[in-house]
């Protein structure tokens, strides 16, 4: 290890190296043993849902497709690997494979915004073994994180209701600058109205959303003498922005604003509360400012919003940060299910997987999901069933144009609306049971007896 400063933001040319070491060492072994080009299938799924979740909202496919399209090992990447001296014993075929290779396989996936359950593949990769192996790390990274954020966003929207304004404020709490961009995207796709992250908003074709911070109120108050001077100054440049009124005395600030509104001195469109007893404060602020939108923030999540609504809080919108972009992870895994036409399964204790390439067959009754059946790809749909996995890449070529964020957001809303109330509830939800088809059960039993 040297002390030289290294820039840790990867370029697209470096994405092939954004993987775990064992993906490369296994590829070297595959190369030497003549297995690297064998056709293989891996499926990405969650063995169980995070605690307290009744469903997941699949997200991150767009970034997966971009990654696979650009998958290459540049001469610089190969040189960097050689300089590690880890691969001195690797066969020559390993280096030629990386130097000449790109992603040439097929990908099947559920559309982003689809509600999913435990053991259901969000994605399957059918490709030469070495390709399917190396891409595992990146695929898990983007799908696990964005699926978590999208699911939380969908739950927040479901609890807050269609009329509430929900904004993503999590950039300062996200796990990295890159994660903050993915979090903003997944949050909006999951049902939120916008993000305060300027770069994310501009890249997503959205208008950045935000209010003001306590620092502005404190600075202008210290120099000019009053909190109301700070409001006046801010409105001089941003007349439609919500005012943060809890820097000092929330109720007193609301009273002063009400007097100024009555006197025609100022027009206030919205105020924000960031601390204190939000139920009591919002009620008092509403009594003074009956025609002003009240926005709340400060470590909020779907459980707190549900509590606030039940307690009669007068809140029209919420800023969601820390608890949206962090939390219990979606523990998605990526497992080999077939190699060279031979179904495979993991049989270790508590980590058993189902063998073979699979499909999810979803059954509806009057627009409500009543059953999911996990079966083999070779099976046919039964009455009133729809297959969820769609082919999105064929022989390395993308089959569909990227979807708009609005399209994904609409699909998320429809997916959540199709679930039973018991599955959607935030307290002790009941996930939809996933039925295992007879053919898949028989295959599982047969392989377990080998």
VEXDREN-2710 file (C-alpha; in Angstrom, 1 decimal):
% VEXDREN-2710
k/r/px/py/pz
1/UNK/0.0/0.0/0.0
2/UNK/1.4/3.4/-0.9
3/UNK/0.5/6.9/0.3
4/UNK/-0.3/8.3/-3.1
5/UNK/-3.7/10.0/-3.3
6/UNK/-6.0/8.0/-5.5
7/UNK/-9.3/9.3/-7.0
8/UNK/-12.0/6.8/-6.0
9/UNK/-14.7/7.9/-8.5
10/UNK/-14.6/5.2/-11.2
11/UNK/-14.7/6.0/-14.9
12/UNK/-16.8/3.8/-17.2
13/UNK/-13.6/2.2/-18.5
14/UNK/-12.9/1.0/-14.9
15/UNK/-16.3/-0.5/-14.2
16/UNK/-15.1/-4.0/-15.1
17/UNK/-12.7/-3.8/-12.1
18/UNK/-15.6/-2.7/-9.8
19/UNK/-15.9/-6.3/-8.6
20/UNK/-14.8/-8.6/-5.9
21/UNK/-11.4/-10.3/-6.2
22/UNK/-12.8/-13.8/-6.1
23/UNK/-14.9/-13.1/-9.3
24/UNK/-11.5/-12.7/-11.1
25/UNK/-9.7/-15.6/-9.4
26/UNK/-12.6/-17.9/-10.2
27/UNK/-12.6/-16.8/-13.8
28/UNK/-8.9/-17.6/-14.0
29/UNK/-9.6/-21.1/-12.6
30/UNK/-12.5/-21.5/-15.1
31/UNK/-10.2/-20.6/-17.9
32/UNK/-7.6/-23.1/-16.9
33/UNK/-10.1/-25.9/-16.4
34/UNK/-11.9/-25.2/-19.7
35/UNK/-15.1/-24.0/-18.1
36/UNK/-15.0/-20.3/-18.9
37/UNK/-17.2/-20.5/-22.0
38/UNK/-19.7/-23.0/-20.7
39/UNK/-23.2/-21.6/-20.8
40/UNK/-24.3/-20.6/-17.2
41/UNK/-27.4/-19.1/-15.6
42/UNK/-27.3/-17.0/-12.4
43/UNK/-30.4/-15.6/-10.7
44/UNK/-30.6/-12.6/-8.4
45/UNK/-33.2/-12.8/-5.6
46/UNK/-33.7/-12.1/-1.9
47/UNK/-34.0/-15.1/0.4
48/UNK/-36.1/-13.1/2.8
49/UNK/-37.6/-9.6/3.0
50/UNK/-36.2/-7.0/5.3
51/UNK/-37.8/-7.0/8.8
52/UNK/-41.2/-5.3/8.7
53/UNK/-41.5/-5.3/4.9
54/UNK/-44.4/-7.0/3.1
55/UNK/-43.0/-6.7/-0.4
56/UNK/-40.1/-5.3/-2.4
57/UNK/-40.1/-2.9/-5.4
58/UNK/-37.6/-4.0/-8.0
59/UNK/-35.3/-1.2/-9.0
60/UNK/-31.8/-0.7/-10.5
61/UNK/-32.2/-2.5/-13.8
62/UNK/-31.4/0.6/-15.9
63/UNK/-28.0/0.9/-14.3
64/UNK/-27.4/-2.9/-14.8
65/UNK/-28.2/-2.6/-18.5
66/UNK/-25.8/0.4/-18.9
67/UNK/-23.1/-1.5/-17.1
68/UNK/-23.4/-4.6/-19.2
69/UNK/-23.4/-2.6/-22.4
70/UNK/-20.1/-1.1/-21.5
71/UNK/-18.5/-4.2/-20.0
72/UNK/-14.9/-4.3/-21.2
73/UNK/-11.4/-4.8/-19.8
74/UNK/-9.3/-1.9/-21.1
75/UNK/-5.5/-2.3/-21.6
76/UNK/-5.0/-0.1/-18.5
77/UNK/-7.3/-2.4/-16.5
78/UNK/-5.4/-5.5/-17.5
79/UNK/-2.1/-3.8/-16.7
80/UNK/-3.3/-2.9/-13.3
81/UNK/-4.4/-6.5/-12.6
82/UNK/-1.0/-7.8/-13.7
83/UNK/0.8/-5.4/-11.5
84/UNK/-1.0/-6.8/-8.4
85/UNK/1.1/-10.0/-9.0
86/UNK/-1.9/-12.0/-7.7
87/UNK/-2.5/-13.6/-11.1
88/UNK/1.0/-14.8/-11.8
89/UNK/-0.2/-18.4/-11.9
90/UNK/-3.2/-17.6/-14.0
91/UNK/-3.3/-19.4/-17.4
92/UNK/-2.7/-17.3/-20.6
93/UNK/-6.3/-18.0/-21.7
94/UNK/-7.4/-15.9/-18.7
95/UNK/-5.7/-12.8/-20.1
96/UNK/-6.9/-13.3/-23.7
97/UNK/-10.4/-13.8/-22.4
98/UNK/-10.4/-10.5/-20.6
99/UNK/-8.7/-8.6/-23.4
100/UNK/-11.0/-9.8/-26.1
101/UNK/-14.3/-10.2/-24.2
102/UNK/-17.5/-8.2/-23.7
103/UNK/-20.9/-9.2/-22.4
104/UNK/-22.5/-11.5/-25.0
105/UNK/-25.2/-13.1/-22.9
106/UNK/-29.0/-12.8/-22.3
107/UNK/-30.7/-11.1/-19.4
108/UNK/-34.2/-11.6/-18.2
109/UNK/-35.6/-9.3/-15.5
110/UNK/-38.8/-8.0/-14.0
111/UNK/-39.6/-4.4/-15.0
112/UNK/-38.5/-1.7/-12.6
113/UNK/-41.4/-0.8/-10.2
114/UNK/-42.7/-4.4/-9.9
115/UNK/-43.7/-5.7/-6.5
116/UNK/-41.7/-8.8/-5.6
117/UNK/-41.4/-11.3/-2.8
118/UNK/-38.8/-13.6/-1.2
119/UNK/-37.1/-16.2/-3.5
120/UNK/-38.4/-14.6/-6.7
121/UNK/-35.7/-13.7/-9.2
122/UNK/-35.6/-10.0/-9.9
123/UNK/-33.1/-10.8/-12.7
124/UNK/-31.4/-13.8/-14.4
125/UNK/-28.2/-13.7/-16.5
126/UNK/-27.7/-16.5/-19.1
127/UNK/-24.1/-16.1/-20.4
128/UNK/-20.7/-17.7/-20.7
129/UNK/-19.7/-18.7/-17.2
130/UNK/-16.9/-16.2/-16.9
131/UNK/-19.1/-13.2/-17.9
132/UNK/-22.0/-14.2/-15.7
133/UNK/-19.6/-14.6/-12.8
134/UNK/-17.6/-11.3/-13.0
135/UNK/-20.7/-9.1/-13.2
136/UNK/-22.2/-10.4/-9.9
137/UNK/-20.8/-7.8/-7.6
138/UNK/-22.0/-4.8/-9.6
139/UNK/-25.4/-6.2/-10.2
140/UNK/-26.0/-6.9/-6.5
141/UNK/-24.7/-3.5/-5.6
142/UNK/-27.1/-1.5/-7.8
143/UNK/-30.2/-3.7/-7.5
144/UNK/-30.0/-4.3/-3.7
145/UNK/-29.6/-0.6/-2.9
146/UNK/-32.0/0.9/-5.3
147/UNK/-34.6/-1.8/-4.5
148/UNK/-34.3/-0.9/-0.8
149/UNK/-34.9/2.8/-1.5
150/UNK/-37.7/2.3/-4.0
151/UNK/-39.5/0.0/-1.6
152/UNK/-39.2/2.5/1.2
153/UNK/-40.4/5.3/-1.1
154/UNK/-43.4/3.2/-2.1
155/UNK/-44.3/2.6/1.5
156/UNK/-44.0/6.3/2.3
157/UNK/-46.3/7.2/-0.6
158/UNK/-48.8/4.5/0.4
159/UNK/-48.9/5.8/4.0
160/UNK/-48.8/9.6/3.2
161/UNK/-51.4/9.4/0.5
162/UNK/-51.5/10.6/-3.1
163/UNK/-52.0/14.3/-2.2
164/UNK/-48.9/14.7/0.1
165/UNK/-45.7/16.2/-1.2
166/UNK/-42.8/13.9/-0.6
167/UNK/-39.2/15.0/-1.2
168/UNK/-36.0/13.1/-1.0
169/UNK/-33.5/14.9/1.3
170/UNK/-31.0/12.1/1.9
171/UNK/-27.8/13.1/0.0
172/UNK/-25.9/14.0/3.2
173/UNK/-26.8/10.7/4.8
174/UNK/-26.4/8.4/1.7
175/UNK/-23.4/6.0/1.8
176/UNK/-21.5/7.8/-0.9
177/UNK/-21.9/10.5/-3.6
178/UNK/-22.7/7.8/-6.1
179/UNK/-25.2/6.2/-3.7
180/UNK/-26.9/9.6/-3.3
181/UNK/-27.6/9.8/-7.1
182/UNK/-29.0/6.2/-7.1
183/UNK/-31.1/7.0/-4.0
184/UNK/-32.6/10.0/-5.6
185/UNK/-33.5/8.1/-8.7
186/UNK/-35.0/5.1/-6.8
187/UNK/-36.9/7.4/-4.5
188/UNK/-38.6/9.2/-7.3
189/UNK/-39.3/6.0/-9.2
190/UNK/-40.7/4.6/-6.0
191/UNK/-43.2/7.4/-5.7
192/UNK/-41.6/10.6/-4.3
193/UNK/-42.1/13.9/-6.0
194/UNK/-38.6/15.2/-6.2
195/UNK/-35.1/15.4/-4.7
196/UNK/-33.0/18.2/-3.2
197/UNK/-29.9/16.7/-4.9
198/UNK/-29.2/19.2/-7.7
199/UNK/-27.0/16.9/-9.8
200/UNK/-29.4/14.0/-9.5
201/UNK/-32.4/16.1/-10.4
202/UNK/-30.7/17.6/-13.5
203/UNK/-29.5/14.2/-14.7
204/UNK/-33.0/12.8/-14.2
205/UNK/-34.6/15.7/-16.0
206/UNK/-36.4/17.0/-12.9
207/UNK/-36.4/20.3/-11.1
208/UNK/-34.4/20.3/-7.8
209/UNK/-36.6/20.8/-4.8
210/UNK/-35.8/22.3/-1.4
211/UNK/-36.4/25.0/1.2
212/UNK/-33.8/26.8/3.3
213/UNK/-31.6/26.0/6.3
214/UNK/-31.3/27.4/9.8
215/UNK/-27.9/28.9/8.9
216/UNK/-29.5/31.6/6.7
217/UNK/-32.0/32.5/9.4
218/UNK/-29.2/32.7/12.0
219/UNK/-26.8/34.6/9.9
220/UNK/-29.3/37.3/8.8
221/UNK/-30.8/37.5/12.2
222/UNK/-27.3/38.1/13.7
223/UNK/-26.5/40.8/11.2
224/UNK/-29.8/42.5/10.6
225/UNK/-31.6/41.9/13.9
226/UNK/-34.6/39.7/13.3
227/UNK/-35.9/36.4/12.0
228/UNK/-38.5/38.2/10.0
229/UNK/-35.7/40.1/8.2
230/UNK/-34.3/36.7/7.2
231/UNK/-37.6/35.7/5.7
232/UNK/-38.0/39.0/3.9
233/UNK/-34.5/38.7/2.4
234/UNK/-35.0/35.1/1.3
235/UNK/-38.3/35.9/-0.4
236/UNK/-36.7/38.8/-2.2
237/UNK/-34.9/36.2/-4.3
238/UNK/-37.1/33.1/-4.0
239/UNK/-40.7/34.3/-3.4
240/UNK/-42.3/30.8/-3.7
241/UNK/-39.9/28.8/-1.5
242/UNK/-41.1/27.5/1.9
243/UNK/-39.8/29.3/5.0
244/UNK/-38.1/27.4/7.8
245/UNK/-39.8/28.7/10.9
246/UNK/-38.4/26.6/13.8
247/UNK/-35.0/28.2/14.2
248/UNK/-36.1/30.0/17.4
249/UNK/-39.8/30.0/18.4
250/UNK/-42.0/28.2/15.8
251/UNK/-45.4/29.5/17.0
252/UNK/-44.1/33.1/17.4
253/UNK/-42.7/33.0/13.9
254/UNK/-46.0/31.8/12.6
255/UNK/-47.9/34.5/14.4
256/UNK/-45.6/37.2/13.0
257/UNK/-46.0/35.9/9.5
258/UNK/-49.8/35.9/9.9
259/UNK/-49.7/39.5/11.0
260/UNK/-47.5/40.5/8.0
261/UNK/-49.8/38.5/5.6
262/UNK/-52.8/40.3/7.0
263/UNK/-51.0/43.7/6.6
264/UNK/-50.1/42.8/3.0
265/UNK/-46.4/42.9/3.7
266/UNK/-45.6/39.4/2.5
267/UNK/-47.2/36.5/0.7
268/UNK/-46.3/33.1/2.1
269/UNK/-46.8/29.9/0.1
270/UNK/-45.4/27.4/2.6
271/UNK/-43.5/26.9/5.9
272/UNK/-41.3/24.0/7.1
273/UNK/-41.0/22.5/10.5
274/UNK/-37.8/20.5/11.2
275/UNK/-38.0/19.8/14.9
276/UNK/-40.1/19.6/18.0
277/UNK/-43.6/18.1/18.6
278/UNK/-44.8/18.1/15.0
279/UNK/-48.3/17.3/15.9
280/UNK/-48.8/20.2/18.3
281/UNK/-46.7/22.6/16.4
282/UNK/-48.4/21.9/13.0
283/UNK/-51.8/22.4/14.6
284/UNK/-50.8/25.7/16.1
285/UNK/-49.1/26.9/12.9
286/UNK/-52.2/25.9/10.9
287/UNK/-54.4/28.0/13.2
288/UNK/-52.3/31.0/12.4
289/UNK/-51.6/30.3/8.8
290/UNK/-54.7/28.4/7.6
291/UNK/-54.0/28.9/3.9
292/UNK/-50.3/28.1/4.0
293/UNK/-48.8/24.7/3.1
294/UNK/-47.0/23.0/6.1
295/UNK/-44.0/20.9/5.3
296/UNK/-42.2/18.7/7.9
297/UNK/-38.8/17.1/8.1
298/UNK/-36.4/15.6/10.6
299/UNK/-35.8/11.8/10.7
300/UNK/-39.2/10.9/9.3
301/UNK/-40.2/7.5/7.9
302/UNK/-43.4/5.7/7.1
303/UNK/-44.0/4.7/10.7
304/UNK/-43.6/8.3/11.9
305/UNK/-45.8/9.6/9.1
306/UNK/-48.5/7.1/10.0
307/UNK/-48.3/8.2/13.7
308/UNK/-48.5/11.9/12.8
309/UNK/-51.5/11.4/10.6
310/UNK/-53.3/9.3/13.3
311/UNK/-52.5/12.0/15.9
312/UNK/-54.1/14.7/13.7
313/UNK/-51.0/16.6/12.6
314/UNK/-51.7/19.3/10.0
315/UNK/-48.9/18.5/7.5
316/UNK/-49.1/18.7/3.8
317/UNK/-45.7/17.4/2.8
318/UNK/-42.6/15.6/4.1
319/UNK/-38.9/15.7/3.6
320/UNK/-37.4/12.3/3.8
321/UNK/-33.6/11.8/4.5
322/UNK/-31.7/9.6/6.8
323/UNK/-34.3/6.8/7.3
324/UNK/-35.0/6.7/3.6
325/UNK/-31.5/6.3/2.3
326/UNK/-30.2/4.0/5.1
327/UNK/-31.5/1.1/7.0
328/UNK/-31.7/-2.7/6.9
329/UNK/-30.4/-3.8/3.5
330/UNK/-32.1/-5.9/0.9
331/UNK/-30.0/-9.0/1.3
332/UNK/-30.2/-10.0/-2.4
333/UNK/-28.0/-12.9/-3.5
334/UNK/-26.8/-14.1/-7.0
335/UNK/-26.7/-17.8/-7.3
336/UNK/-25.8/-20.3/-10.1
337/UNK/-28.9/-22.3/-11.1
338/UNK/-27.6/-24.0/-14.2
339/UNK/-24.3/-24.8/-15.9
340/UNK/-23.9/-26.3/-19.4
341/UNK/-27.6/-27.4/-19.3
342/UNK/-27.3/-29.0/-15.9
343/UNK/-29.5/-27.6/-13.1
344/UNK/-27.7/-26.8/-9.9
345/UNK/-28.7/-25.8/-6.4
346/UNK/-27.0/-24.8/-3.1
347/UNK/-27.9/-27.2/-0.3
348/UNK/-26.1/-25.7/2.7
349/UNK/-28.1/-25.2/5.9
350/UNK/-30.5/-22.3/5.8
351/UNK/-29.2/-21.2/2.4
352/UNK/-30.9/-23.8/0.1
353/UNK/-31.7/-22.4/-3.4
354/UNK/-34.1/-23.7/-6.1
355/UNK/-32.4/-25.2/-9.2
356/UNK/-32.9/-24.4/-12.9
357/UNK/-33.9/-21.3/-14.8
358/UNK/-37.1/-20.0/-13.5
359/UNK/-40.1/-17.8/-14.2
360/UNK/-42.6/-16.1/-11.9
361/UNK/-46.2/-16.6/-12.8
362/UNK/-48.5/-14.0/-11.2
363/UNK/-52.2/-14.5/-10.9
364/UNK/-54.7/-11.6/-10.6
365/UNK/-58.3/-11.4/-9.7
366/UNK/-60.0/-8.0/-10.5
367/UNK/-56.6/-6.2/-10.6
368/UNK/-55.5/-7.7/-7.2
369/UNK/-52.6/-10.1/-6.9
370/UNK/-53.9/-13.3/-5.4
371/UNK/-51.0/-15.7/-6.0
372/UNK/-47.4/-16.0/-7.3
373/UNK/-46.1/-19.3/-8.6
374/UNK/-42.4/-19.9/-8.9
375/UNK/-41.8/-22.4/-11.7
376/UNK/-39.4/-23.4/-14.4
377/UNK/-39.0/-21.4/-17.6
378/UNK/-40.2/-24.3/-19.6
379/UNK/-43.6/-24.3/-17.9
380/UNK/-46.7/-22.7/-19.4
381/UNK/-48.9/-20.0/-17.8
382/UNK/-52.0/-21.3/-16.2
383/UNK/-55.4/-19.5/-16.4
384/UNK/-55.2/-15.8/-15.4
385/UNK/-51.4/-15.9/-14.9
386/UNK/-48.9/-13.5/-16.3
387/UNK/-45.1/-14.1/-16.5
388/UNK/-43.1/-11.4/-14.8
389/UNK/-39.5/-12.0/-16.1
390/UNK/-39.0/-10.4/-19.5
391/UNK/-36.0/-10.7/-21.8
392/UNK/-34.2/-7.3/-21.8
393/UNK/-30.8/-8.3/-23.4
394/UNK/-30.3/-10.9/-26.2
395/UNK/-26.8/-11.9/-27.1
396/UNK/-25.4/-8.8/-25.5
397/UNK/-27.8/-6.4/-27.3
398/UNK/-30.4/-4.4/-25.4
399/UNK/-33.9/-5.1/-26.6
400/UNK/-35.7/-2.1/-25.2
401/UNK/-35.1/1.6/-25.0
402/UNK/-34.6/3.0/-21.4
403/UNK/-37.9/3.8/-19.6
404/UNK/-38.8/7.2/-18.3
405/UNK/-38.8/7.8/-14.6
406/UNK/-42.5/8.7/-14.8
407/UNK/-43.3/5.3/-16.5
408/UNK/-41.5/3.4/-13.7
409/UNK/-43.2/5.6/-11.0
410/UNK/-46.6/4.7/-12.5
411/UNK/-45.8/1.0/-12.5
412/UNK/-44.7/1.2/-8.9
413/UNK/-48.0/2.8/-7.9
414/UNK/-50.0/0.2/-9.8
415/UNK/-48.0/-2.6/-8.4
416/UNK/-48.5/-1.4/-4.8
417/UNK/-52.2/-0.8/-5.5
418/UNK/-52.6/-4.4/-6.7
419/UNK/-51.4/-5.9/-3.4
420/UNK/-53.7/-6.8/-0.5
421/UNK/-54.1/-4.4/2.3
422/UNK/-52.5/-6.9/4.7
423/UNK/-49.4/-7.0/2.5
424/UNK/-49.2/-3.2/2.2
425/UNK/-49.6/-2.3/5.8
426/UNK/-46.4/-1.1/7.6
427/UNK/-47.1/-2.8/10.9
428/UNK/-46.8/-6.6/10.8
429/UNK/-47.4/-7.0/7.1
430/UNK/-48.3/-10.4/5.6
431/UNK/-46.2/-11.1/2.5
432/UNK/-47.8/-12.9/-0.4
433/UNK/-47.1/-16.6/-0.1
434/UNK/-45.1/-17.8/-3.1
435/UNK/-46.2/-21.2/-4.4
436/UNK/-43.6/-23.6/-5.8
437/UNK/-44.7/-25.4/-8.9
438/UNK/-44.9/-29.2/-9.0
439/UNK/-42.2/-29.3/-11.7
440/UNK/-39.8/-27.2/-9.7
441/UNK/-40.5/-29.2/-6.5
442/UNK/-39.7/-32.4/-8.4
443/UNK/-36.5/-31.1/-9.8
444/UNK/-35.4/-29.8/-6.4
445/UNK/-36.0/-33.2/-4.8
446/UNK/-34.2/-35.0/-7.7
447/UNK/-31.1/-32.8/-7.4
448/UNK/-31.0/-33.0/-3.6
449/UNK/-30.7/-36.8/-3.9
450/UNK/-27.7/-36.7/-6.2
END
